[in-house]
C-alpha cells in the first residue's frame, strides 16, 4: 500500500466553487512554501500530499483543520484484505477494543453504517479477542472510500484551522513585543490576513532590550507566516511632544499623543504596502489608554479601519493563547518598559480637546518618519 498524507479543511469547503478553487490554490501554495519538494494534488474537500511531509510544519499552516498519514489500497487488493493487513501493523493484535470510522464520498450502493458493520465483522473474525467500543476504543481505524479509491489511517493530527494566509489581504500590525500585540496579529493571520509588523521606536524612551524582544517575538510568528519581517521606525516625535505637554501641564495625555502618532505611522505604511487596515493588541479597559473614551480618541487618528481582535479578552485569555501559539516566553523576557508613561494618565479624554491641543503643538507638525 502507498503512503500519502490527507489534508482536511472546513471553511474553504463552504465557499462558492470559484472562491473555493482560488483559496485551495492559495492553501497549496502556502504548504509548498514550507515544504517545496512535496507533490500536491487537490480534490474537493481534500488535499493530498506525497513526499517528505513534516507534521510539525504542516500543523502551523493556516486553513488546515487536520491531517493524517494514509495508506492507499491498491487496485485489485480487496478492502477486507488490506484492512486486516493494516490492523496487524497498527496495533489491533495488542488492543482489547476497537472502532471503525467509515467515510464515503460519491455514490455507492451501501451506506457508511452498512460498510462499518460488514468490515467490523471482518476485523472480529481476524482478531477474535477484540470487542467493539465506539466511545473510547484502544485502537481506531478510519476507512475513507472515495469513489473507487480506498484509504486507511489511524491518526488525525489537529491543524491550526482558520483561513489560508493571504486570502483576505494585508494588515499592518503595531507590535510592541509584549504579550498582547503578537497574539492580535496571529488572530488576524488565522483569518487569512498577511501581516506587516512594525515597531515604532520612541527615541529616548525605549532602549535596545525592547526592540530585541519585539524582534524575537516576530521570529516566533515566522513559523505561521514564513516571510514575516519586523519593520522598525525610529521617531523623535514623542520626546518633542512630551516636552510640550509637560510645559502646558498636560502630561496626562502623553500615551494618547504617542498612540495617535503610531496610528498615523501605521496608516502611512499601510498606504505604501497596500494594506487594508491596522491591527493592534488593545483590550477594552486593560490600561488607561484603552477605555472607551480613549479608544474614540485613538481611532480618530487613522482614516483606515483599526482591528482589535482582543477587545473582549481579559489578560488570562490572552496569556493562554500566547502560550498556545508560542509567543509567551519571548513576550515575557526581560526588557525595560516605556519610560514616557506619566504617573496619572488620562482615562476620559475628549476628542475635541485633543484635536485642539494638537493644533497648537509644534511637535504635531513633525513629518512622519516613513
N, C-alpha and C positions, 0 to 999 in steps of 0.2 A: 504494500500500500504506500502511496506517495504522500509525504507530509507537506502541508501548506498551512498558512495562517488565515483565519477568517476574522475580518474586522466588521464590527457592527456599529451602526449609527442610528439615531432616532429622529431628531428634529428635521434633518435633511429629508427624510422619507415623507414628511408631511407636506413638503412644498410641491408646487406645480412641476410638471415634468421638465420644462426648460430650466427653472431655477434649480431643481434637484440635480440635473446633469451638470450645471455650472458649478454648484457647490461640491459635488462629488469630485470634479476635476481639481478644485482648489484643495480639497482634503488629500487627494492623492499626491498632489504636488508638495503639500506640507510634509507628508510621510517621506517622499523622495528627498526632501531637503535634509532630513536627519539620517536617512538610510538610502543613499543614492544608488546602491547596487541591487536593490530589490526589483523583481518583476512584479508589477502591479496591474491587476485587472479588476474591473467593476461589473457588478450585476445588481439589478435593482434591490436595494436594501442591504447589500453586502459588498465588501471589497476583499479581494483575495491577494495574498502576498506569498511570493515564492522566493526563497533565498535565506540569507543570514539575518533573520529577524532578531532584534534586540528588544525584549519586552520592556526593559527599563526606559528606553527611549520612546517606544510606542505609547506607553501609558500617559505621557505628557503631551500628546498631540491633541489639541482641542478638536472636538467634533466626534471623537471616538468614544462610544459608550462602553464597549467591552470588546475583547478579542480572545481567540482561542487557537491553539495549535491543533490542527485537524488532520486526520488521515483519510485520504480519498480511497473509496472502494473501487478497485479496477473493474472495468467492464469484463463480464464473463465470470467474475467471482460472486457467488451468491451472497447477499447481505447477511444471511444467517451464519455462513462460514466465516465471513470477515468479522462479525460481531464476537463470535466465540474466540477467535484468534486475538482480537483486540482486548477482550476481557481478561484472557490469560496474562497478557503483557501489561495490564493496567490494574492489577490488584484484586480481581474478583476471587481468586483462589484463597486469599487471606482474609477476605471480608466475610462478615456474617449476614449483612443485609445489603440490598442494592435497590436502585431505581433506574428506570429508563425514561429519558425525556425525548419525546418524538416531536419533530417539527417538519411540516410538509410545505413545500412551495410549488404551486402549479396544480394541475388537475390530476387526480388519482382515483382509482376505483375503491379505495379504502379510506377510512378516517384515521386520524392520529391515534385515537383510542384503540381502534381495531389493530393497528400495527403494534401498539405498545403491548397489548395482550398477547399477540402472536409471538413477538420477539421475546417477551418476558418468559413465555413457556419454553422457548428455545434455550434461554440462559439457564433456567432452573433445571432443565434436563441435562445440561452440560455441567452444571455446578449444583449438585443436589443438596448441598449444605446451605445454600443461600435462601433467605427469605426476603420478600418484598417489604420495603419500608419507604414510602413516598415522602414522608415528612423529614426524616433525618437519617438517610442511609449511610452506611460505611463507605460505599462506592456508588458512583453515579456516572452513567454513560449517556451522552447525548447522541441522538441519531438524527441527522438532518437530511431529508430527502428532497432534492431539488430537481424536478422533472425526472430525468433518467439517471441523475447523479446522486451518490450517497456519500455522506461524510460522517466520521465518528470523532468524538472528542470527550474528554472527561474533566476539563478545567475551563472556567470562564474567568478571565482576568478583567477587573474593572478598569475602565479608562477614565479620563478627566471629564469627558462629556462636553456639553456646550455646542457652539457653532465653530466651523473651521475658521482658523485665524485669517483675517483679511476680508471676509465676505461682507462685512459691514463698513469697511473703510478704515480711516486712521483717526486717532485721537492723540493730542499732546497731553502728557501726564506730568503734573508738578510733583516731583519726587524729592522728599526731604531726607530719606534714609531711615526714618523712624518706622514704627510698626504699621501705621495706617496707610500711607500713600502707596507702598508696593502692593498691598492687598487690594486696594481700589483699582490699581492698574491691572492686576491679574484678573479681577472680576470682569472688567471690560474686554480683556483678551478672550475670556471664556465666551463672551457674547459676540465674538467674531471681529473684534477691533484690533488692528495693528497699533502698537503703542510707540510713540516717540517720547521717551522720558527726558525731562530737563531738570537741571538743578541750578537754582538761582543762588549764586554765591554772594552773600551780603557782605561786601568788603568792610573790614574792621570788626564785624560782629560774629563771624564764623571762622573757625580755623580748619586746617587740613584734615583733622580727625573726622569732622562731619562729612566732608567731601569723600574721603576714603570709604567711610561707612556706606554712603549712598552708592558709590561705585560697586562695592561688594554686594549690596542688595540687588542692584540691577543685574549683576553677573549671575545671581540665583535665578532671576526671571528668564535668563537666556535659555534655560532648559525648556521653557514653554514657547519662547519666540527667539529662535537661534540667531537672528541678525540684530537683536536689540543692542543699542549703544546709548550710553548716557551722554547727553549734551550739557556742558557746563557753561553757564552765562555769568560772567563777573559784572557786578553792577554797583556803582558807588552811591546810588540814589538814597538808600536808607540812611547812610551817615549824614548826608546833607539834610534830608527831611527830618530826621530826629533832632538835629541841632535846632532847626526852626521850631519844631513842636515844643521843645524844652523852653526855648526863648519865649514862646507865646503861652506857656503853661498849659499845653495841650498834649503832653507826653502820653496820656492815657490812650490816645488814638494811634500809637506807634504801629501796633500789629495790623490794624486796618489799612493804614497807608502802605505798609510793607506788602501785604497780600494783594491789594489793588494793583500795585506795581507788578507783582508776579503774574497776575491775571493778564495784564496788558502785554507783558513779555511773551506769555504763552500764546496769546491771540496772534501776535506778530509772527511767531514761529509757525503757528497753525496755517496762516496765510501762505507762508513760504513752502510748507511741505504738503499743502492740500488737505490738511486735517479738518474734520467736521465738528470739532469741539474740544473741550478741555476736561480732563478728569483729575480729581484730587481726592484726598482721604478725609475730607471733612465729615464729621458726625454731629448731629444736632445736639447742642448743649455740652459737648465734651470739653471744650475750652472756651475762654471768654470771647474769642472772635467767631465762634460757631453758634451763637444764639440766633434766633430767628431774625431779630432786628439787625444784627451784624451781617448775617448772610445776605440780607437785602442790599446792604451797602457794598458787599464784595461782588455780588452778581452783576451789579450795575457797571463794574469796571470793564466787562467783556461784552462785546456785541455778538459773540457766538455762544452756543449752548455750553453750560458747565454741568458736567455729570458728577454726582456724588453717590456712588453705589453704597457707601457705608452710612448714609444719612440716618437710618433707623437702627444701626448696630449700637450695642454697648461695647465697652472695651473688651469684655470677656469673649464676645462673639468674634471680634477682630483678631484677638490673640489666638483663639482656637484655629481660625482659618490660616493665620500666618504660620502657625506650627505645621499645619497640614501641607501647605504649599512650599515650605522650606525657607521662608524669609525671616522667621522669628529670631533665629540665633544671630544673624548678622544685624538685624534691626535693633537688637538689644546689646550689641557690642559697645565697648567703651568709646564715647565721643563727647566732646563738650557741647553744651546746649547753646541756643541763641542768646547772646549777651545783650540784645536790644530790647528784650521784653520788659515793659515797665512794671513797677510794683503793683499798681492798681489799674489794670487795663479796663477799657470801657466795655460794657456788655449791652448797652442800649443806645448805640449811635443812631443818628438820624441822617439819612442820605443828603438832604438839603444842606445840612450843616457841614458835612464832609466835602460836598462839592464847592461850597463857598470857601472853605479853608484851602482847598486845592487851587482855587482861582487866585489866591493871594500868596501862594508859596512859590518861591523861586525854584525849589527842588523839583516841583512838578513839571517845570519846563525843560528838564534834562531829557535829551533824546534817549529812546530805548536802545539798549546795547546790542541790538540784533539787526 
